[in-house]
Amino acid sequence: MLTRHPLTSYPSILEVMSLLDCSVIQDLSDVDNGKAVFALGDDAEPAAGMHGFTASPYLNTLAELDQFCAKNLDQYQAIADVLDRTNALPDVWFWDIPVPANIEDPRD
């Protein structure tokens, strides 16, 4: 869990975390340059037999992640409904599905 960034300031992140029982993943791979990116999901723990998943794209700030979650709460609710019925997460997440070039992408 992130200790330097209180998540109470990000209600949409908290809602999606609750819907999907996940957490914020902070990728510190470029932290030396002051760059960290954030996503929702859970890290894999192979020793425990747990497969990880990423429930959002990686974004540059928690504010951007919260905005993404807010714009897509209906998508996350639909995923949570399927998860409750089938205990399965999607193989392909909604932001990975290509939008035809002649249609405006509603995710923008």
C-alpha positions in Angstrom: 0.0 0.0 0.0 1.2 3.5 -0.7 2.1 5.4 2.4 3.2 8.7 0.9 0.0 9.2 -1.0 -3.2 9.1 1.0 -5.8 7.4 -1.1 -8.7 9.0 0.7 -8.2 11.9 -1.8 -9.1 9.6 -4.7 -12.6 8.3 -4.2 -12.9 6.6 -7.6 -9.7 4.6 -7.1 -11.1 3.5 -3.7 -14.4 2.4 -5.3 -12.7 0.3 -8.0 -10.4 -1.2 -5.4 -13.4 -2.2 -3.4 -15.3 -3.6 -6.5 -12.4 -5.7 -7.7 -10.6 -6.4 -4.4 -7.3 -5.0 -5.7 -4.8 -2.3 -4.7 -2.7 0.4 -6.2 0.5 -0.9 -7.9 3.3 1.6 -7.9 6.0 0.8 -10.5 9.2 2.3 -9.3 11.3 1.2 -12.2 12.2 4.8 -13.1 12.1 6.2 -9.6 15.8 7.4 -9.9 14.5 10.0 -12.4 11.6 10.9 -10.2 9.1 8.9 -12.3 6.7 6.4 -10.9 3.6 5.2 -12.5 0.5 3.8 -11.0 -2.1 1.2 -11.9 -4.8 -0.9 -10.1 -4.3 -4.6 -9.7 -2.5 -7.2 -7.7 1.1 -8.4 -8.0 1.7 -12.1 -8.7 2.8 -14.3 -5.8 3.9 -17.5 -7.6 5.0 -19.2 -4.3 1.4 -18.8 -3.0 -0.1 -19.9 -6.3 -1.5 -16.4 -7.0 -1.5 -14.9 -10.5 -1.3 -11.2 -10.7 -3.5 -8.9 -12.7 -3.6 -5.3 -13.8 -7.0 -3.7 -13.7 -6.1 -0.4 -15.3 -3.4 1.0 -17.6 -0.4 2.5 -15.9 -0.8 6.3 -15.5 1.7 9.0 -14.4 -0.2 10.2 -11.3 -2.8 9.1 -8.8 -4.9 12.0 -10.0 -4.9 10.6 -13.5 -5.7 7.1 -12.3 -8.6 8.5 -10.2 -9.9 10.3 -13.3 -9.6 7.2 -15.4 -11.5 5.2 -12.8 -14.2 7.9 -12.5 -14.7 7.9 -16.3 -15.0 4.1 -16.4 -16.9 3.2 -13.2 -19.7 1.6 -15.3 -17.1 -0.7 -17.0 -15.7 -1.6 -13.6 -19.1 -2.3 -12.1 -19.9 -4.6 -15.1 -16.6 -6.5 -14.5 -17.3 -6.8 -10.8 -20.8 -8.2 -11.6 -19.2 -10.9 -13.8 -16.5 -11.5 -11.2 -19.2 -12.2 -8.6 -21.0 -14.7 -10.9 -18.0 -16.5 -12.4 -15.0 -15.7 -10.2 -13.1 -14.8 -13.3 -11.5 -11.6 -14.4 -11.5 -10.6 -18.1 -8.9 -11.9 -20.4 -8.8 -8.6 -22.2 -9.6 -5.4 -20.4 -11.8 -2.6 -21.9 -8.9 -0.2 -22.5 -7.0 -2.8 -24.5 -9.8 -3.3 -27.0 -9.0 -1.3 -30.2 -11.5 1.3 -31.4 -12.0 1.5 -35.2 -10.3 4.6 -36.7 -13.6 6.0 -38.0 -15.2 6.0 -34.5 -14.3 8.5 -31.8 -12.8 6.7 -28.8 -15.1 7.4 -25.8 -12.2 6.6 -23.4 -10.5 9.8 -24.4 
